[in-house]
Amino acid sequence: MTEAERAAEIVVIGAGIAGASVAAELAAHAPVVLLERESQPGYHSTGRSAAVFAPSYGPAPIRQMTRASKHFFESPPEGFTGTSLFSPRTIMMIAREDQRAALDALTDEVATQTEVRRLRGAELLDHQPLLRAGYASDAMLDMLGQDIDVHALHQGFLRLFRARGGRLVTGAEVTGMDRQGDGWGVSTTQGRFDAPVVVNAAGAWAGVIGELAGAEAIGLTPKRRTAATIADTAAFDTAHLPITIDVEEGFYLKPDAGRLLISPADETPCAPHDVQPEELDIAICADRIMTAFDVEIRRIESKWAGLRSFVADKAPVVGYSATAPGFFWLAGQGGYGIQTSPAMGCYAASAVLGHPLPQHIADEGFDPASVAPQRLRAAA
């Protein structure tokens, strides 16, 4: 790669869903280089997501960005993908009797933002016959939930990025950053890249990149999330059933390609690395699922783990650093990065470029201050 090819107006670090979406938006306005430490984009969290569009899921900024992304999922740009990004999947939040107050609070909070129904008693089994009778007393159905084709979405953003002239460099682990004049030098295992602006979309590694740049600490904590698949029940077809989630996020169960995908919804803090599932978490998962559902787990067919990165308030961190000029945070998406990526990439690009807040995002009540890095310092 020539010296001219290494120069850009914007360098985006991380080619997972966050980096790919913002890079695709930015490439329509400026020369962009997208750096990925692995040999293929999306190896870590993006490739290990349960991939559900859940308008009722997450803190307020996440729900706003999710709603603002809906139109993109339903009508992506021409040539973005040859397949549908959505397929229907209702979301069922369940509560035991002692959890009813938590479900009431969630229902009150989201009822005006999405289409929900409350269920009680025997109604729960009508919608989720796998539930163990008597386990849960109440549920909330989010009727606007969808499954997301993560591979098609991620590859669509990368395709759009390349079509707009962007350059993707894989195997480019960032080893150092230095500020020279009005620009950044980003040293990687594939050489050095120079640009006035760096966008940090490095997922679980975003805190490490922030340290290299001398940016403020945002308290980003990667947390392990475990998942597994088990055999589907032979009694009836489960493909149409909702993803069923404990209202306090103690577990979830989702039909998935002829199997049942299960998780203990664990959030174990750990250093960023190629995380693998722990046997204890798999055992906890099996126990919670068999307690809540009339399902016998005889064998785990497959298992994996991914990293979901959070700051203290669990909202993303999106905006320019106050201590490192030209360094832009796009971090802390937690487990919501897939469902928010169209709107989040659009908003982040507008903020990088100094453009006004896109109207379709403003219409959802989104306040940029709710995700700005400065809010964390103020809270501290």
SULSULFEN-V435941 format. One record per residue. N is the residue number from 1. SS is DSSP state (a for helix, b for strand, c for the rest). PSI is psi in degrees with one decimal (* if undefined). Layout:
# SULSULFEN-V435941
[[N & SS & PSI] [N & SS & PSI]]
This chain:
# SULSULFEN-V435941
[[1 & c & 129.6] [2 & c & 166.6] [3 & a & -38.4] [4 & a & -36.0] [5 & a & -21.7] [6 & a & -13.5] [7 & b & 145.6] [8 & c & 169.9] [9 & c & -28.7] [10 & b & 131.6] [11 & b & 126.6] [12 & b & 126.1] [13 & b & 116.5] [14 & c & 118.8] [15 & c & 25.9] [16 & c & -164.2] [17 & a & -35.9] [18 & a & -50.2] [19 & a & -40.9] [20 & a & -40.4] [21 & a & -44.2] [22 & a & -35.8] [23 & a & -39.1] [24 & a & -40.5] [25 & a & -44.9] [26 & a & -34.4] [27 & c & -17.6] [28 & c & -12.1] [29 & c & -17.9] [30 & c & 158.2] [31 & c & 126.9] [32 & b & 136.1] [33 & b & 130.0] [34 & b & 118.2] [35 & b & 132.9] [36 & c & 126.6] [37 & c & -27.1] [38 & c & 173.5] [39 & c & -14.7] [40 & c & 143.3] [41 & c & 149.2] [42 & c & 18.9] [43 & c & -34.4] [44 & c & -112.2] [45 & c & -40.2] [46 & a & -41.5] [47 & a & 0.8] [48 & a & 26.9] [49 & c & 148.1] [50 & c & -18.4] [51 & c & 64.1] [52 & b & 136.5] [53 & b & 109.5] [54 & c & 94.4] [55 & c & -19.8] [56 & c & 8.1] [57 & c & 130.8] [58 & c & 173.3] [59 & c & 169.0] [60 & a & -47.5] [61 & a & -33.3] [62 & a & -46.0] [63 & a & -37.4] [64 & a & -45.4] [65 & a & -33.7] [66 & a & -48.5] [67 & a & -38.8] [68 & a & -16.0] [69 & a & -12.8] [70 & a & -45.3] [71 & a & -39.5] [72 & a & -45.7] [73 & a & -38.5] [74 & a & -32.3] [75 & c & 73.0] [76 & c & 162.9] [77 & c & 151.6] [78 & c & 131.5] [79 & c & -1.8] [80 & c & -42.7] [81 & c & 154.0] [82 & c & 7.1] [83 & c & 164.6] [84 & c & 137.4] [85 & c & -20.7] [86 & b & 146.3] [87 & b & 140.5] [88 & b & 137.2] [89 & c & 96.6] [90 & c & 155.8] [91 & b & 123.6] [92 & b & 111.5] [93 & b & 120.1] [94 & b & 153.3] [95 & b & 135.9] [96 & c & 171.7] [97 & a & -40.6] [98 & a & -6.8] [99 & a & 5.2] [100 & a & -37.1] [101 & a & -38.9] [102 & a & -39.5] [103 & a & -39.4] [104 & a & -44.9] [105 & a & -42.8] [106 & a & -45.2] [107 & a & -45.1] [108 & a & -35.8] [109 & a & -35.8] [110 & a & -7.1] [111 & c & -30.9] [112 & c & -4.1] [113 & c & -20.1] [114 & c & 174.4] [115 & c & 105.0] [116 & b & 154.7] [117 & b & 141.8] [118 & b & 139.2] [119 & b & 151.7] [120 & b & 140.3] [121 & c & -125.3] [122 & c & -20.5] [123 & a & -29.8] [124 & a & -43.0] [125 & a & -24.7] [126 & a & -34.2] [127 & a & -28.3] [128 & c & 83.4] [129 & c & -10.6] [130 & c & -15.7] [131 & b & 141.5] [132 & c & 128.0] [133 & c & 130.2] [134 & c & -7.8] [135 & c & -51.2] [136 & c & 147.4] [137 & c & -25.5] [138 & b & 160.6] [139 & b & 158.4] [140 & b & 126.8] [141 & b & 123.3] [142 & b & 108.5] [143 & c & -11.9] [144 & c & 9.1] [145 & c & 155.1] [146 & b & 150.6] [147 & b & 146.3] [148 & b & 134.8] [149 & c & 92.8] [150 & a & -42.4] [151 & a & -45.7] [152 & a & -39.1] [153 & a & -50.2] [154 & a & -46.5] [155 & a & -31.5] [156 & a & -43.5] [157 & a & -42.6] [158 & a & -38.7] [159 & a & -44.5] [160 & a & -40.2] [161 & a & -48.5] [162 & a & -40.2] [163 & a & -27.0] [164 & c & 10.7] [165 & c & 6.4] [166 & c & 153.7] [167 & b & 121.9] [168 & b & 129.7] [169 & b & 115.2] [170 & c & 167.6] [171 & c & 25.0] [172 & c & 72.0] [173 & c & 131.6] [174 & b & 126.0] [175 & b & -14.0] [176 & b & 156.8] [177 & b & 140.2] [178 & b & 149.0] [179 & b & 123.0] [180 & b & 111.2] [181 & c & -121.4] [182 & c & 14.4] [183 & b & 175.1] [184 & b & 143.5] [185 & b & 122.3] [186 & b & 111.3] [187 & b & 132.9] [188 & b & 172.9] [189 & c & -5.9] [190 & c & 15.9] [191 & b & -170.5] [192 & b & 142.3] [193 & b & 135.8] [194 & b & 138.8] [195 & b & 152.5] [196 & c & -28.5] [197 & b & 136.1] [198 & b & 128.7] [199 & b & 120.7] [200 & b & 95.3] [201 & c & 43.0] [202 & c & 14.5] [203 & a & -127.9] [204 & a & -20.0] [205 & a & 4.4] [206 & a & -36.3] [207 & a & -38.3] [208 & a & -44.2] [209 & a & -39.9] [210 & a & -40.9] [211 & a & -41.6] [212 & a & -32.0] [213 & a & -8.7] [214 & c & 23.4] [215 & c & 166.6] [216 & c & 150.3] [217 & c & 133.3] [218 & c & 1.3] [219 & c & 34.0] [220 & c & 127.8] [221 & b & 112.3] [222 & b & 138.8] [223 & b & 133.2] [224 & b & 134.4] [225 & b & 126.8] [226 & b & 145.2] [227 & b & 159.1] [228 & b & 164.5] [229 & b & 146.3] [230 & b & 166.6] [231 & b & 143.7] [232 & c & 159.0] [233 & c & 142.5] [234 & c & -6.3] [235 & c & -35.9] [236 & c & 167.3] [237 & c & 126.0] [238 & c & 0.4] [239 & c & -29.9] [240 & c & -5.5] [241 & c & 156.8] [242 & c & 159.4] [243 & b & 130.8] [244 & b & 121.7] [245 & b & 132.3] [246 & b & 133.0] [247 & c & -26.1] [248 & c & 18.1] [249 & c & 49.6] [250 & c & -15.6] [251 & c & 166.7] [252 & b & 158.2] [253 & b & 134.6] [254 & b & 128.8] [255 & b & 137.7] [256 & b & 102.4] [257 & c & 49.2] [258 & c & 5.0] [259 & b & 176.9] [260 & b & 122.7] [261 & b & 128.5] [262 & b & 153.9] [263 & b & 145.5] [264 & c & 3.7] [265 & c & 38.1] [266 & c & 152.5] [267 & c & 78.0] [268 & b & 115.2] [269 & b & 138.7] [270 & c & 163.9] [271 & c & 151.6] [272 & c & 125.0] [273 & c & 178.7] [274 & c & 83.6] [275 & c & 144.7] [276 & c & 155.2] [277 & c & 146.7] [278 & c & 141.6] [279 & a & -35.3] [280 & a & -41.4] [281 & a & -36.5] [282 & a & -41.1] [283 & a & -41.4] [284 & a & -41.9] [285 & a & -49.9] [286 & a & -41.1] [287 & a & -44.7] [288 & a & -40.0] [289 & a & -44.0] [290 & a & -23.8] [291 & a & -40.7] [292 & a & -25.2] [293 & b & 151.6] [294 & c & 65.6] [295 & c & 131.3] [296 & c & 120.1] [297 & c & 106.1] [298 & c & -27.4] [299 & c & 139.0] [300 & c & 119.9] [301 & c & -38.0] [302 & b & 157.5] [303 & b & 150.6] [304 & b & 173.7] [305 & b & 155.5] [306 & b & 169.4] [307 & b & 128.5] [308 & b & 123.3] [309 & b & 132.3] [310 & b & 153.1] [311 & c & -177.1] [312 & c & -41.2] [313 & c & 3.8] [314 & c & 10.4] [315 & c & 154.7] [316 & c & 166.2] [317 & b & 110.1] [318 & b & 114.3] [319 & b & 169.7] [320 & b & 143.3] [321 & c & 146.8] [322 & c & -11.6] [323 & c & -15.5] [324 & c & 96.2] [325 & c & 135.7] [326 & c & 6.0] [327 & b & 120.9] [328 & b & 126.8] [329 & b & 132.6] [330 & b & 79.7] [331 & b & 171.4] [332 & c & 32.4] [333 & c & -9.2] [334 & c & -134.8] [335 & c & 18.7] [336 & c & 5.3] [337 & a & -34.4] [338 & a & -53.0] [339 & a & -20.6] [340 & a & -4.2] [341 & a & -40.0] [342 & a & -48.0] [343 & a & -38.5] [344 & a & -40.9] [345 & a & -40.3] [346 & a & -47.3] [347 & a & -46.9] [348 & a & -42.9] [349 & a & -42.6] [350 & a & -37.9] [351 & a & -39.1] [352 & a & -44.0] [353 & a & -7.5] [354 & c & 24.3] [355 & c & 160.9] [356 & c & 158.5] [357 & c & 123.9] [358 & c & 139.1] [359 & a & -39.3] [360 & a & -23.0] [361 & a & -41.0] [362 & a & -35.2] [363 & c & -21.6] [364 & c & 3.7] [365 & c & 14.0] [366 & c & 133.8] [367 & c & 116.0] [368 & a & -29.2] [369 & a & -23.4] [370 & a & -14.6] [371 & c & 0.1] [372 & c & 142.9] [373 & c & -31.3] [374 & a & -23.3] [375 & a & -30.6] [376 & a & -38.8] [377 & a & -39.6] [378 & a & -41.6] [379 & a & -38.4] [380 & c & *]]
